[in-house]
Amino acid sequence: MSASPNYSSRVAIIGAGPSGLMAAETLINRGLEVDIYDAMPSPGRKFLLAGIGGMNITHSESADCFSARYQEASPWVSAWLHQLDASALRQWVHGLGVDTFVGSSGRVFPVEMKAAPLLRAWLRRLRETGLHLHTRHRWTGWDNEQQLQFDTPGGAVRKQHAATILALGGGSWARLGSDGAWVDTLLERGIDVTQLIPANCGFISHWSPHLSERFAGKPLKQVIATVTRPDGTELSRRGECVVTSDGLEGSLIYSLSAPLREQLMNTGKAHFFLDLAPDRSQCELFKTLSIPRKGQSLASVLRKRAGLDPLKIALLHECLTPDILADPQKLAQGIKTVPVLLQGTRPLDEAISSAGGVTRVATDDRLMLNGMPGVFCAGEMLDWEAPTGGYLLTACFASGRVAGNGAADWLSAGA
């Protein structure tokens, strides 16, 4: 293994995603020289993928509601947001020459709806201010002299830096660089890391052949999903999801993934309820379903009187028993509370994001590892999670800002 030039006065950042790039910008703005390393041929691979369907940067809701989206990690993430909240992030995007708008859901998007123009403008500004970008550098840990080790196309190299920020992502979409390989490396160093598990993921349900073959890929629109949390309280969300050949996925399901996943971990199965007619009361449905059919099929009555589409009607047949379908009162209640049973999650690598990672107790307020002075963490490799809607990206950017400032403060204190 050959030794590389001495980088001992520079800060190393490993991972060129949103948190790593934000940490780099923060350090450069504070007068430090930065080298950023990434295993992929180009930076921001997962960031670009997230922008394919519309680059949702952040959300416009109130600060209290925004912070609550991080659930148990809310106090931790809220501290990061003090350095870069949703409003400040939007202004930062504008500073790159990218205009934004607020959609009808409150989500904030670039006007062009794409990630690529934002990333290009950001990288151009970083390079102009002196960022050293090293692609195709896969970090493999530290050597006995605490030098960073990398596998590169030219062979293995090692480098010594004044401080290091790890921004290696979680465990989903390994082909884009976030493969979770860092977990074992940190565990070997005695760092407290919880298992990476799927978040914002699809779930498995063993549909009948009829539902699976006929409706796979069809959207389930305008429904309310309700799940019971471990403490007995209910969490309800309105939105849309997609029926797959073996389950459900989409934004509505992702928003409930944490309590559903917890049920699966505790009991091996999970269930929730769907309201297929959220704009009609159970009483209204009972009255209209009680009118004699006069030769009409049940499917025709459900379509014309209850306003249900073929997929919703198929779900009723899938999830309700024949005696419920035959009784207008029970059927009205069933339409408002369709029980859905889930048997598992989709694989971690398919998830939009992952939960688990470096725990809060393993870091200080600067996001420096307590057991490794001068080593900081940022982004999805930390143990927090959030639903889609701009919350994931905002916390990644904010944690990068915190880690960057933390490393600068640590160095300026003479460490």
C-alpha positions as CSV (number, residue, x, y, z in Angstrom):
1,M,0.0,0.0,0.0
2,S,1.5,3.3,-1.1
3,A,1.3,6.5,1.0
4,S,-0.4,9.5,-0.5
5,P,0.8,13.2,0.0
6,N,0.2,14.7,3.4
7,Y,-3.2,16.2,3.8
8,S,-2.9,16.8,7.5
9,S,-4.1,20.5,7.4
10,R,-7.2,19.6,5.5
11,V,-10.6,18.2,6.5
12,A,-11.8,15.0,4.8
13,I,-15.4,14.3,4.0
14,I,-16.4,10.8,3.0
15,G,-19.5,10.8,0.9
16,A,-20.6,13.4,-1.7
17,G,-24.3,13.4,-1.1
18,P,-26.3,16.4,0.3
19,S,-25.0,16.1,3.8
20,G,-21.4,15.7,2.7
21,L,-21.5,18.6,0.2
22,M,-23.2,20.8,2.8
23,A,-20.5,20.0,5.3
24,A,-17.9,20.9,2.7
25,E,-19.5,24.2,1.9
26,T,-19.7,25.1,5.6
27,L,-16.0,24.3,6.2
28,I,-14.9,26.2,3.1
29,N,-16.9,29.2,4.2
30,R,-15.0,29.1,7.5
31,G,-11.7,29.2,5.7
32,L,-10.7,25.5,5.8
33,E,-9.4,23.4,2.9
34,V,-11.6,20.4,2.2
35,D,-11.2,17.0,0.4
36,I,-14.4,15.1,-0.3
37,Y,-14.2,11.5,-1.3
38,D,-16.9,9.3,-2.9
39,A,-16.9,5.7,-4.1
40,M,-19.0,6.6,-7.2
41,P,-17.8,8.0,-10.5
42,S,-19.7,11.3,-9.8
43,P,-21.2,13.0,-6.8
44,G,-24.8,13.1,-5.7
45,R,-26.0,9.9,-7.4
46,K,-28.9,9.2,-4.9
47,F,-29.7,12.9,-4.8
48,L,-30.2,12.9,-8.6
49,L,-32.4,9.8,-8.4
50,A,-34.6,11.4,-5.7
51,G,-35.2,14.2,-8.2
52,I,-36.5,12.1,-11.1
53,G,-40.1,12.2,-10.0
54,G,-39.9,15.9,-8.9
55,M,-37.2,17.3,-6.6
56,N,-39.0,17.8,-3.3
57,I,-36.4,19.9,-1.4
58,T,-38.3,20.7,1.8
59,H,-41.8,21.5,3.2
60,S,-43.5,24.8,4.0
61,E,-45.5,23.7,7.1
62,S,-44.9,25.4,10.5
63,A,-41.7,24.7,12.4
64,D,-43.5,22.7,15.2
65,C,-45.2,20.4,12.7
66,F,-42.1,20.1,10.7
67,S,-40.0,19.0,13.8
68,A,-42.7,16.5,14.9
69,R,-42.2,14.6,11.6
70,Y,-39.0,13.2,13.1
71,Q,-40.9,11.4,15.8
72,E,-38.6,10.1,18.6
73,A,-35.6,11.8,17.0
74,S,-37.4,15.2,17.0
75,P,-35.4,16.8,19.8
76,W,-32.1,15.8,18.1
77,V,-33.0,16.8,14.6
78,S,-34.6,20.1,15.8
79,A,-31.2,21.1,17.1
80,W,-29.8,20.7,13.6
81,L,-32.7,22.7,12.1
82,H,-31.7,25.6,14.3
83,Q,-28.6,25.9,12.0
84,L,-30.5,25.3,8.8
85,D,-34.3,25.1,8.8
86,A,-36.8,24.8,5.9
87,S,-37.0,28.5,5.3
88,A,-33.2,29.0,5.4
89,L,-32.7,26.0,3.1
90,R,-35.1,27.5,0.6
91,Q,-33.2,30.7,0.6
92,W,-30.0,28.8,0.2
93,V,-31.4,27.1,-2.9
94,H,-32.3,30.6,-4.3
95,G,-28.7,31.6,-3.7
96,L,-27.7,29.0,-6.2
97,G,-29.9,30.7,-8.8
98,V,-32.6,28.1,-8.6
99,D,-36.2,29.3,-8.0
100,T,-38.7,27.3,-5.9
101,F,-42.4,27.1,-5.5
102,V,-44.8,25.7,-2.9
103,G,-47.1,22.9,-4.2
104,S,-50.7,22.4,-3.2
105,S,-49.5,19.8,-0.6
106,G,-47.2,22.4,1.0
107,R,-44.1,20.7,-0.4
108,V,-41.4,22.9,-1.8
109,F,-39.9,22.2,-5.3
110,P,-37.5,23.8,-7.7
111,V,-39.4,25.5,-10.5
112,E,-37.8,23.0,-13.0
113,M,-38.8,20.1,-10.7
114,K,-35.3,18.6,-11.3
115,A,-32.3,17.9,-9.1
116,A,-29.6,18.1,-11.8
117,P,-29.6,22.0,-12.3
118,L,-29.4,22.5,-8.5
119,L,-26.5,20.0,-8.2
120,R,-24.6,21.4,-11.1
121,A,-24.8,25.0,-9.8
122,W,-23.8,23.8,-6.3
123,L,-20.8,21.8,-7.5
124,R,-19.7,24.7,-9.7
125,R,-19.7,27.0,-6.7
126,L,-17.9,24.5,-4.5
127,R,-15.2,24.0,-7.1
128,E,-14.8,27.7,-7.6
129,T,-14.3,28.1,-3.8
130,G,-11.6,25.4,-3.7
131,L,-13.2,22.1,-3.0
132,H,-11.1,19.0,-3.9
133,L,-13.3,16.3,-5.2
134,H,-12.0,12.7,-5.3
135,T,-14.3,10.2,-7.0
136,R,-13.9,6.4,-7.3
137,H,-12.4,6.4,-3.8
138,R,-14.1,3.7,-1.7
139,W,-13.4,4.2,2.0
140,T,-12.3,1.0,3.8
141,G,-11.6,2.4,7.3
142,W,-8.5,3.4,9.2
143,D,-5.0,1.9,9.4
144,N,-3.0,1.4,12.6
145,E,-1.8,5.0,12.3
146,Q,-5.4,6.4,12.1
147,Q,-4.9,7.3,8.4
148,L,-7.9,7.0,6.2
149,Q,-7.8,4.1,3.8
150,F,-9.3,4.0,0.3
151,D,-9.6,1.6,-2.6
152,T,-9.1,3.4,-5.9
153,P,-8.7,2.3,-9.5
154,G,-5.0,3.0,-9.1
155,G,-4.7,0.8,-6.0
156,A,-5.1,1.3,-2.3
157,V,-4.1,4.7,-0.8
158,R,-4.1,6.2,2.7
159,K,-4.4,9.8,3.7
160,Q,-4.0,11.7,7.0
161,H,-6.4,14.6,7.6
162,A,-6.9,17.1,10.4
163,A,-10.5,16.0,10.9
164,T,-13.0,13.7,9.2
165,I,-16.7,13.9,8.5
166,L,-18.4,10.7,7.6
167,A,-21.5,11.2,5.4
168,L,-21.8,7.7,3.9
169,G,-25.6,7.4,3.8
170,G,-27.8,4.6,5.0
171,G,-28.3,1.2,3.6
172,S,-30.7,1.6,0.7
173,W,-29.9,1.8,-3.0
174,A,-26.5,0.3,-2.7
175,R,-25.9,0.7,-6.4
176,L,-25.8,4.4,-5.9
177,G,-23.2,4.2,-3.1
178,S,-25.1,3.9,0.2
179,D,-24.5,0.3,1.0
180,G,-24.1,0.5,4.8
181,A,-20.7,-1.1,4.6
182,W,-19.5,1.4,7.2
183,V,-21.5,-0.2,10.0
184,D,-19.1,-3.0,10.8
185,T,-16.1,-0.5,10.6
186,L,-17.6,1.7,13.3
187,L,-18.8,-1.2,15.4
188,E,-15.3,-2.6,15.4
189,R,-14.2,0.8,16.9
190,G,-16.8,0.5,19.7
191,I,-19.2,3.1,18.2
192,D,-22.9,2.5,19.1
193,V,-24.7,1.7,15.9
194,T,-28.2,0.3,15.6
195,Q,-29.1,-2.1,12.8
196,L,-30.1,-0.5,9.5
197,I,-33.7,-1.3,8.6
198,P,-36.1,-0.2,5.8
199,A,-37.8,3.2,6.2
200,N,-40.2,4.7,3.7
201,C,-40.6,1.3,2.2
202,G,-43.2,-0.9,0.6
203,F,-44.9,-3.7,2.5
204,I,-45.8,-7.3,1.6
205,S,-49.3,-8.6,1.7
206,H,-50.3,-12.0,0.3
207,W,-53.0,-10.9,-2.1
208,S,-55.3,-13.4,-3.9
209,P,-54.3,-14.2,-7.5
210,H,-57.3,-12.1,-8.8
211,L,-56.2,-8.9,-7.0
212,S,-52.5,-9.5,-7.7
213,E,-52.9,-10.2,-11.4
214,R,-55.6,-7.7,-12.2
215,F,-54.7,-4.7,-10.1
216,A,-50.9,-4.7,-9.6
217,G,-49.5,-1.3,-10.4
218,K,-52.9,0.4,-10.0
219,P,-53.2,3.5,-7.7
220,L,-55.4,3.5,-4.7
221,K,-56.6,7.1,-4.6
222,Q,-58.2,9.3,-1.9
223,V,-58.1,7.0,1.1
224,I,-57.3,7.4,4.8
225,A,-55.0,4.8,6.4
226,T,-55.0,4.4,10.2
227,V,-52.5,2.4,12.2
228,T,-52.3,1.9,16.0
229,R,-49.0,2.9,17.6
230,P,-47.3,0.8,20.3
231,D,-48.6,3.3,23.0
232,G,-52.2,2.7,21.8
233,T,-52.7,6.0,20.0
234,E,-53.8,6.1,16.4
235,L,-52.0,7.6,13.5
236,S,-54.0,8.5,10.4
237,R,-52.9,9.8,7.1
238,R,-54.8,10.7,3.9
239,G,-53.3,10.2,0.5
240,E,-52.6,7.6,-2.2
241,C,-50.7,4.4,-2.5
242,V,-50.1,1.8,-5.2
243,V,-51.1,-1.9,-5.1
244,T,-48.3,-4.1,-6.1
245,S,-48.3,-7.8,-7.0
246,D,-47.5,-8.7,-3.4
247,G,-48.4,-5.7,-1.3
248,L,-48.5,-1.9,-1.2
249,E,-46.2,1.0,-1.6
250,G,-46.3,4.7,-2.2
251,S,-46.3,7.9,-0.1
252,L,-49.3,7.1,2.0
253,I,-47.7,3.8,3.1
254,Y,-44.3,5.3,3.6
255,S,-45.8,7.8,6.0
256,L,-46.9,4.9,8.2
257,S,-43.9,2.8,7.8
258,A,-42.4,3.3,11.3
259,P,-45.4,2.0,13.3
260,L,-46.1,-0.7,10.7
261,R,-42.5,-1.9,10.8
262,E,-42.5,-1.9,14.6
263,Q,-45.6,-4.1,14.6
264,L,-43.8,-6.5,12.3
265,M,-40.8,-6.6,14.5
266,N,-42.8,-7.3,17.6
267,T,-45.4,-9.8,16.3
268,G,-44.3,-10.9,12.8
269,K,-47.3,-9.2,11.2
270,A,-48.9,-5.8,11.0
271,H,-52.3,-4.5,10.2
272,F,-53.9,-1.2,9.5
273,F,-57.3,0.1,8.4
274,L,-58.3,1.8,5.1
275,D,-61.2,4.3,4.8
276,L,-62.2,3.9,1.1
277,A,-64.7,6.7,1.2
278,P,-63.2,9.4,3.4
279,D,-65.6,12.1,2.2
280,R,-68.7,10.1,3.1
281,S,-69.9,9.2,6.6
282,Q,-70.8,5.6,7.6
283,C,-74.4,6.8,8.1
284,E,-74.6,8.1,4.6
285,L,-73.2,4.9,3.2
286,F,-75.6,2.8,5.2
287,K,-78.6,4.7,4.0
288,T,-77.6,4.4,0.3
289,L,-76.6,0.8,0.6
290,S,-79.9,-0.1,2.3
291,I,-81.9,0.9,-0.8
292,P,-83.1,-2.3,-2.6
293,R,-80.8,-3.3,-5.4
294,K,-83.6,-4.1,-7.9
295,G,-81.4,-6.6,-9.7
296,Q,-78.2,-4.7,-9.6
297,S,-75.0,-6.5,-8.7
298,L,-73.2,-5.6,-5.5
299,A,-70.3,-4.2,-7.6
300,S,-72.7,-1.9,-9.5
301,V,-74.2,-0.7,-6.3
302,L,-70.8,0.0,-4.8
303,R,-69.7,1.9,-7.9
304,K,-72.9,4.0,-8.4
305,R,-74.0,4.6,-4.8
306,A,-70.8,4.5,-2.8
307,G,-68.6,6.0,-5.5
308,L,-66.0,3.2,-5.3
309,D,-63.8,2.3,-8.3
310,P,-63.0,-1.3,-9.3
311,L,-59.8,-1.5,-7.2
312,K,-61.6,-0.4,-4.0
313,I,-64.4,-2.9,-4.7
314,A,-61.8,-5.6,-5.2
315,L,-60.2,-4.7,-1.9
316,L,-63.5,-5.1,-0.1
317,H,-63.9,-8.6,-1.5
318,E,-60.3,-9.3,-0.6
319,C,-60.5,-8.1,3.0
320,L,-64.1,-8.5,4.1
321,T,-66.0,-11.7,4.7
322,P,-69.2,-12.7,2.7
323,D,-71.5,-12.0,5.6
324,I,-70.2,-8.5,5.9
325,L,-70.6,-7.8,2.2
326,A,-74.2,-9.0,2.4
327,D,-75.2,-6.7,5.3
328,P,-75.6,-3.0,4.4
329,Q,-74.8,-1.9,8.0
330,K,-71.7,-4.0,8.3
331,L,-70.7,-3.2,4.8
332,A,-70.9,0.6,5.4
333,Q,-68.7,0.1,8.5
334,G,-66.4,-2.2,6.4
335,I,-65.9,0.5,3.7
336,K,-64.7,2.9,6.4
337,T,-62.5,0.4,8.2
338,V,-61.1,-2.1,5.7
339,P,-58.6,-4.3,7.6
340,V,-55.3,-4.9,5.7
341,L,-52.8,-7.5,6.9
342,L,-49.1,-7.1,6.1
343,Q,-46.5,-9.9,6.4
344,G,-43.3,-8.1,5.8
345,T,-41.3,-5.2,4.4
346,R,-39.7,-4.9,1.0
347,P,-35.9,-5.4,1.1
348,L,-33.8,-2.7,2.6
349,D,-32.1,-2.0,-0.7
350,E,-35.4,-1.1,-2.3
351,A,-36.4,1.4,0.5
352,I,-36.3,5.1,-0.1
353,S,-34.4,5.5,3.1
354,S,-33.2,3.5,6.1
355,A,-33.7,3.8,9.8
356,G,-31.0,3.0,12.3
357,G,-27.4,4.0,12.3
358,V,-25.1,5.9,14.6
359,T,-27.0,6.6,17.8
360,R,-27.5,10.0,19.5
361,V,-25.6,8.8,22.6
362,A,-22.6,8.0,20.3
363,T,-22.1,11.7,19.3
364,D,-21.9,15.1,21.0
365,D,-23.9,18.2,20.0
366,R,-21.4,18.8,17.2
367,L,-22.1,15.3,15.8
368,M,-18.5,14.3,16.7
369,L,-18.2,10.6,17.8
370,N,-17.6,10.5,21.5
371,G,-15.2,7.6,21.1
372,M,-13.2,9.1,18.2
373,P,-12.2,12.8,18.6
374,G,-12.0,14.6,15.3
375,V,-14.5,12.2,13.5
376,F,-17.9,13.5,12.8
377,C,-21.1,12.0,11.2
378,A,-23.8,13.5,9.2
379,G,-26.9,12.6,7.1
380,E,-28.7,9.3,6.9
381,M,-26.0,7.3,8.6
382,L,-27.3,8.8,11.9
383,D,-30.1,7.1,13.7
384,W,-33.2,9.1,12.7
385,E,-35.9,8.8,10.2
386,A,-38.7,10.9,8.6
387,P,-41.4,10.5,6.0
388,T,-41.1,11.7,2.4
389,G,-42.1,15.2,1.7
390,G,-38.8,17.1,2.0
391,Y,-38.1,16.1,5.6
392,L,-35.4,13.6,4.7
393,L,-33.4,16.1,2.5
394,T,-33.8,19.0,5.0
395,A,-32.4,17.0,7.9
396,C,-29.5,15.7,5.7
397,F,-28.6,19.2,4.7
398,A,-29.0,20.5,8.3
399,S,-26.8,17.7,9.8
400,G,-24.2,18.5,7.2
401,R,-24.2,22.1,8.3
402,V,-23.9,21.0,12.0
403,A,-21.1,18.6,11.4
404,G,-19.2,21.1,9.2
405,N,-19.5,23.8,11.9
406,G,-18.6,21.2,14.6
407,A,-15.4,20.2,12.8
408,A,-14.5,23.8,12.3
409,D,-15.1,24.7,15.9
410,W,-13.1,21.6,17.1
411,L,-10.1,22.6,14.9
412,S,-10.3,26.3,15.9
413,A,-10.2,25.3,19.6
414,G,-6.7,23.9,18.9
415,A,-7.6,20.2,18.8
